[in-house]
Amino acid sequence: MLSSFVWWSAVFIVSLSVLIKASDSFTDAAERIGLTFGIPAFIVGVTIVSVGTSLPELISSIFAVLRDSSEIVVGNVVGSNIANIFLILGIAAIFGKKLKVTYELVHVDLPILVGSAFLFAIAIWDGVFNLIEALLFIAGLVIYLSYIISTEKHHRDVEIRKEMKEKLQKRKIESEQRNLSILVVSALFIYVGANYIVESVINLSEILNIGKEIIAASVIALGTSLPELMVSVTAARKGKPEIAVGNVLGSNIFNTFAVMGIPALIGTLIIPESILTFGLPVMLMATLLYFFMAQDREITKWEGYLLLIFYIFFIGKLFEFF
């Protein structure tokens, strides 16, 4: 039993690392291809970057449905959204000492975030997430992306795209064939990584005798949130708090609408009672806490420490509770 645990733990770690790295390479290659074909940089950012930062969660969730382990999907979404607010925003605020945002969030962005969280709660409350609800969530995703495109100025992705354009100007743009090769190879590794992540979670849950959703809400959620963590912390340290705060907000909305909606097009998602009784309330609390903290468009390092304490409590209570 110990040898099996060690083996599948190693498989999980390697698969997660491959998935994250492959997703990053896939996104970079897709960005370069988009810019090479003359697609506006902002549109590339809104579509490819938005998908790219949540690609590990999305692909692993699709594989979970295909493997009849759909409880992993909701655990992944709930755990990632909690990690984004409590862990990532908390660490970003600590490193940045103070995250002061000039962009007006309260009129549209924050209400969309809170609305998506409560729509999510209502949709899964009966223990299932079906095709009709999936289509509603896809519609929500389309509305959100349309809103982002309509507010191009001052949006976090504009800054990301400006930085990328500057880098592209400083170095020779790689050939289209090389970018296509990277895209194909990365997609292959994404497939392999996501497949073995789900396989390892299924086996580890059986060995440890705990629910697959618990591993998804803790270990998978933490691992797949690493790209957002790196982006937010780097932005905070460079004095770009808008990117750090916006990254968390956008990732949570995308997780809710896309990572729940797209896999549910393949099959109905089963919602474990454990998520409804503990994970969901914590996610709603985290969302509301983010909402109130962002009201004055400033998140201090002391609030960051508080958020970090909440995340430590969540992880500890998650395993104790179950």
N, C-alpha and C positions, 0 to 999 in steps of 0.2 A: 504493500500500500504506500509506503514511504517513497519507494522508487518511482511508482506511478505518479505520485504527487510532484516529485522533483522534475520528472520528465515533462509532464503537462504544464508545469509552471514555467519551465524553460521554453517550451513551445509557445506559450502565451506571450512571454517577454519578447522573444525573437519575432513572432508574428506581428505584435503591436509595433515594434520598431520598424519592421519592413513596411507596414501599412502607412505609418506616419511619414517616413522618408519618401515612399513611392508617391503618396498624395501630394507632398510638397513638390517633387520633381514634375509630376503630372500638371500641377497648377502653373508652375513656372513655364513649362513648355507651351501650355495652352495660351498663356499670356503673350508669349513672344510670337506665336503663330497669329493670334488676333491682331497684334500691333503690326505685324508684317503685312497682313492683308488690309490694313488701313482702317480697321474697326476703331472707333473713337476710344481713347484710353479709359475714359470714365465708364463707358458701357462694358468694356473688358473687365474693369475692376468690379463693377456691380454684379455682373453675372459670374465670372470665373472665380474671383476672389471670394465672393459670398459662398459659392458652392465649395470651393477648395478648402476653406478653413473648417468646414463641417463634413468634408468628404469621408474621413475615417468613421465618424458616427453613422453616416448615411449608408456606406457600403457594408459595414459590419451588421447594420440593422436589416438590410435586404437579405444578406446571407442567413441571418437568424430566422427570418420568416421562411425561407426556402428549406431550412433544417427543422422546421416545426418547433422552433424555440422562440416564439414571438414575444414571450415575456422579457426577453433580453432588450427588445426595442424600447419599451416604455421605461425600463430601468436605466437604459442608456440616456434617454432624453431627460428624465428627471435628474439623474445623477450629474449629467453634463451641465444642465442649467443651474443647479445648485453650486457646482464647482466653479462655474464662470463668475457667479456673483460673490460667493463667500471666499473662495480661494484666489482666483485670478484678480478680481477687482481689489481684494484685500491686499495682496502682495504688491500690486501696481501702486496702490495708494501709499503703502509703506515705503517703497523704493522712490516714488515720486515726491514723498513728503506731503504733497497736497495736489489733488487733481482738480484744477479749476477749468471749467468748461464755459466757453463763450457762446457756443452754438445752442440755440433754444430747443431744449428737449421736451419741455412740459406740454406743448400744444399738440404734438402728433406722436413723436417717437415713444415717449413713456406710456401714453394711453394705449398704443398698439402693443407694447410689451405686456402691460397688465392685462389687456383684453385677450391677447393670445394665451396667456397663462390660465385665465379663468375659463376661456372657451375649451382649452385642453382639459381642465378639471371636470367640466360638465360632460364633455364627450366620453371620458373614460369612467365616469362614475358608476355606470351599469356593469362594468367589468369586461366590456368588449369595445373594440374600435373597428367599425365596419367600413365598407366601401363608400357609403354616402358621406360619412364623416371625413373619410380620406379626401374625397372630392372637395368638400368644404374647406379643408385645410390647404389643399392645393390652390384653391381660389384665394384664400388668405395670403398665401405666398406670392401669388401674382399681384395682388393689390399692394403688398408691401414693397415688392421690387419696382412696381410702377411708381409708388411714392418716392422711392430712393432716386429713380431716374429724374423725376420731376423736381427734385431738390438737389440738383448737382452741386450748386455752390455751397461751400462750407461743409460739405459732407466728408467724413473721414476717408472714404475711398479716393476722393480727389487728391488728398495729400499722398496717399500710398502710390497712386498712379503717377503723380508728379515726380516722386523720388525714383520710380522705376524708369520713367522717360529720361531722366538725367543720367541714370546709370547706363541706359542703352546708348545714349549719345557719347558716352565716354569710352565705350568699347564697341568692337565690331559685332554687328548683329549676326548671330549664327545662321547657318543655312536652314532653309525650310525642311530639307531632308533630314538633317540632324534633329531638328525639333520634333518632326513626325516620328522619328525613331525613338526618341526619349518618351514621347507620348504613348506609343505602343508598348514599350518595355515597362514603363511605369504602370500602365493599366494592367499588365500581366501580373506584376508584383502586388498591386492592390488586390487583385483577385485572390492570389495565393495567401496574402496576409490576412485578409478578411475571412477567408474560408477557415484557416487554422485558428484564428482567434475564437470563432464560434465553436469549433471542434474542441478546443482546449477548455473553454468555459463550460461546455456540457460535461466534459469528463471531470473537471475540478469540482463542479457542483455535486456530482455523484460521489466523489471521493470524500469531500468535506461534509456532505449531507446538508448543504444549504442551498437556497433557491438561486437559480441562474440570474434572476433579476437583481439579487444582492451583489453578486460579482459585477454585474453590468453597471449598477448604480454607484459602485465604489471604484474598483480597479479599472474597468474599461472606460468609465466616464472620466476618471483622472488622466488616464493615458491618452485618450483621444482629445482631451482639452489642452494638452501640452503645446500645440501650435498657437492657440489663442493666448496661452500664458506667456510664451516667448514674445509674441507681437506686443502684448499689452505692457509687459515689464520693460521691454526695450523702448517703447514709445514714452513711457513714464519717465525713464531715466534720461531720455533726450529732450525732456520738456515739451512733449506733445501729448498732453492729457486727453485731447479730443479723440485721438486714435484709440487710446487705452479704454476710455469709457464707451465709445461707440462700438468698439470691437465686441465687448461683452453684450451690449444691447442687441446688436445685429445678430450675433451668434445665437443668442437665446431665442429670438424670434424665428430665425431660420431653423434651428433645432426643432422647435415646436411644430411649425408648419410643414417643413420638408422631411425631417427624419421620422416623423410620425406618419405624414401623409403619403409619401412615396412608397414605403414598404407595404402599407395597407392596401395599395392597389393590387398587390400580389395575393394577399389573403387577409382574413380577419385577424386582428391582433388580440390576444388574450391578456387581460390586465390582472396581475396577481393582487390578492387582497392586501398583501404586505405593502405594496406601493400606495394603495389607497389610504391605508391607515397611518402611514408614517412618511414615506417619501414625498407624496403629493402635498400634504400640509406644510412640510418644510420648504418645498419649492415655492409654494404660494407666499409663505412668510418671507422668503428671500427676495422674491419679486417685489413685494410691497415695501420691504426695507430699502431696496434699491431705489424704488420710486420716491420715497420720502427723503432719502439721502441726496438724491439728485435735484430736489426741488430748488435748492439755493445754488445749483450748478457748481458745487464744490464738495469734494470728498477728501477729508483730512486723513493724515496717517493714523490718528487715534481711531477713527472710524474703520480704517483698514485693519488695525489690530482686532477690533471687535468682530469684523467679518471673518477674520482668520480663526478666532476662537469658536465662532459658530460652525465653521467647517470641521474643525477638530471634533467638536461635540457631535456633529452629524455622523461622521465616520465611526466614532466610538459607539454611539447609540445604535447605529445601523446594525452592527453585528451583535450588540448586546440585546437589541430589541427582538432579533430573530433567532 
